[in-house]
Every structure is written in C-alpha cells, then in structure tokens.
Amino acid sequence: MNLNELWQAALGEIELNISRANFLTWFKNSALIDKKNNVVYIATPSNFTKEWLQKKYHKYILRALRNLSPDIKQIEYVVSAGLNHSLSAKSLLKTKTEKSEKELNNLLEEQLNFSEFNIDPETNLNSRYTFENFVVGANNELAHAAALTVCQNISLKYNPLFIYGGVGLGKTHIIQAIGNKIHNDYGKKVKIRYLSSEKFTNELVNALREQKMESFKKQYKTLDVLLIDDVQFMAGKDKTQEELFHIFNNLYEHNKQIVFTSDRPPKAIASIEERLRSRFEGGMVADISAPDFETRLAILRTKLQSKNYALPDEILEYIAESIPKNIRELEGALNRVIAYFKLKNIMPNLLDTKKILSTILQQPVKLITGKDIIKKVAEFYGISEQDIFKESRKRDVVKPRQIAMYLFRQELKSSYPYIGEFFGGRDHTTVIHACEKIEKVCNNDQGLNQEIANLRDLLHS
C-alpha cells in the first residue's frame, strides 16, 4: 500500500467518527506525504488547519492509521499550500520556499486525486456523485425516479423536490447527482449551485456583517437550479428562513428548479416558519429509508467495482448483514477491509474480515437515560428541554413531549406512573394516552416512523 492508499483508507475510517461537514472542512487538501522510522508526516493547507487537526482530530487520525499500519507511533503535521506525495517532509519545506503559491497549487491538482474533494468551484458539486453509481432499491426508488424526472423536466415537474431520510442513506448523493446530470447535459447554459444549509447561513451572516446583502441576494437570483442539503438545520434561525423564503419565491416565480434534502419530512421540522414549510411541501416530497439486504449487497458490489478490487461473496454478504442501516458506514467498513488485505498483501478471507470489523461491530451497548431522551428530543425538534415539561398545549411542544414519553416506554421500559412523575407529576392516564396516540399514528404515518427511527439512531450513536 502506498502513502496515498494508506491515507485514503484512514480517511474512510475517520469519516465514520465525525460529521460529514467537519470531515470535508478539515480534511480537504490534506495528504500523507512521508513515512519514516515509525513516524508519518501529514501536510495541511494552512496553520489554522494544522492546529485544528492536532487539537481536535489527532486521536482519530492516529487510531485510523494504527489500525492500518500498527508500526506507526507518531504523527508530524506540516503546512503547505500544495502537496506532493513523492516529497519527504524535509524536501517539502524546501520546496515551499522555492515555489510560488500558484505553482504549489498546480502541483496539488496534479498529485492529489481524492474523489471526495473533487469539487467544482462554480457549482460546489462533487463529480463522484452520479446516477450511474447510485444503487436503486425499494428504499429509494421513488426519490430516484423523482430526481431523474427533475433532470429531464427542469422546473416543470416536482418543483420544489424535497427528499428526506435518515443519516447516511444517500440524500447528499442523490441531490448532487441531480446537479451533476443537469450540469453535464446543459453545461454553462444552466447555472447551478449546491450548498448545505449551514453554508447558506454562514454566507448570510458574512453578508450581514460586511454589509453586502445586495450582492448576496443577487448571486441567488441569477441561478437556474438551487440545491440545498440538510434544511432541518435552519430550524430556529429566523433571518436565514426569511432570506430563503424570499429567494425561493423569486426563483419559483421565474420557473427555476429548487431541490431540498432533510433528515425528516417538512411537517416534522420544528421551529420553522409555516410559510416556508408550505413551500417545502408545495411540490414533490419523497423519502429514502434504510436499504434492505439485497440493496446493501448491490451497493457493496458497486463500490468494489469502482475500486478495482475483488472480494469473495461471503465477505460482502457478511458486511451487508452486519451493517443494516447506514450506507456511509457500509462503505467505511468495505474500505477498511480492502485496506487491510492490501496492506498485508494476503488473499481476502472471512475469518480475517470478522477480526478487522470486530472493533466497529462490537461496540459496547450505550446505556440510555431519561435525560438522554429529553435532550435528544429537544434538539431534534428545536425546542428547549424546559419546554417539554411545561404545561403548554402548543403543537410544537405537545408532539415532542408525547414522543419523549413514548420513547421512555419503548427504550427504558418505564412504567406509566414513573413516566408521569418524571414529566412534572402528570397523571399516568396522560402518559397512556400519549403512548397510544404515537403508536397509532405510526401505523399510518411513514414520516413519523422516520422521525422516531432517526431519534433512536441519535440515542444509540
């Protein structure tokens, strides 16, 4: 395994342990440039990134590298505007003084080919996300069909398109696949922009601080396709919602295409303006659920083919059976297995595969407490923990409170009287009503089922 392959494999494991936004922010343009005497040298694009990796992510990096190469004892971080895999740390520092920043950036483009970071600066789209490598199954066929229809009928059908589903199920893949297909089909004739809701908010804050709101609004008015990922994070951000509402209206009135993703359906996003919620629901709403075994197996085979590597069916089946919910974790496990066998230069076998994945699959069972449930429910629905205990009959509070009671019953097996007492001395009949109501609604409401599944994932993660 060369330095590039070792770093790619380590990144695959690191991504499983931190948020996607943080992963893309802090590990972009990083590289493992040298390995000598049990020390590896990692180059970063700036001093700020270097310090952040050292302080916040050093343990994740060291653990991932040691899992792949146990002889590694130490990590040294160096700063460079551009990186060359063939350079040692010493020659890298020398090169920095000899070459201009522009030359080093050109060198970076030539030497680094991380598909994860192959992002078009104009559209923000990552070219790795396409419909060709998106595996369609029963869990996502509606969202996939709607996405293709949008590409073939820009702004004429399903506008807006709103796709929701749990963490790691392919929402980012499919929304970027829409952008990439339109970009490939129409080129610069159609102006596209993809961004996360977090980035949208940050741009807005910067525009307000620097008094550049007119410029901020203008860049969105000129778009033909706007793609916004994870809109649930706009909950409670009034100014962000207000600006998005005006941008939405302007684009919609001029027949421009808009696509959103979220981890929950529009009606389940608490602390969001009703006028914005109605816009989200005004077009097509499609969900992505957890993939079944056959789809997970197909995903693994597709990923394997793209990596030009072969694994026996029994290994793929074991991985597919062991990781049932999260496609990102599925790919991470596959990367880890491939890296191990490449590093050891041995034929893949099931016994070693089980050993490799044992640290991932045999995580200790997390002990859930009542405080955990209250905290996660409050965060999920954008209310305070105190709100759950208040005598409020507002829908935005009653629903989270009833779900919290239901989770107490399901996850902690608490008695009705105990739950009532915990929730401020409420009568046990109130608790029974809440639990029965949530269970009844779940039988007919896929959206609520998804919300509760997401909450359970958060509790046990």
Secondary structure, 3 states (H helix, E strand, C coil): CCHHHHHHHHHHHHCCCCCHHHHHHHHCCCEEEEEECCEEEEEECCHHHHHHHHHHHHHHHHHHHHHHCCCCCEEEEEECCCCCCCCCHHHHHHHHHHCCHHHHHHHHHHHCCCHHHCECCCCCCECCCCCCCCCCCCCCHHHHHHHHHHHHCCCCCCCCEEEEECCCCCHHHHHHHHHHHHHHHHHHHCCEEEEEHHHHHHHHHHHHHCCCHHHHHHHHHCCCEEEEECHHHHCCCHHHHHHHHHHHHHHHHCCCEEEEEECCCHHHCCCCCHHHHHHHCCCEEEEECCCCHHHHHHHHHHHHHHCCCCCCHHHHHHHHHHCCCCHHHHHHHHHHHHHHHHHHCCCCCHHHHHHHHHHHHCCCCCCCCHHHHHHHHHHHHCCCHHHHHCCCCCHHHHHHHHHHHHHHHHHCCCCHHHHHHHCCCCCHHHHHHHHHHHHHHHCCCHHHHHHHHHHHHHHHC
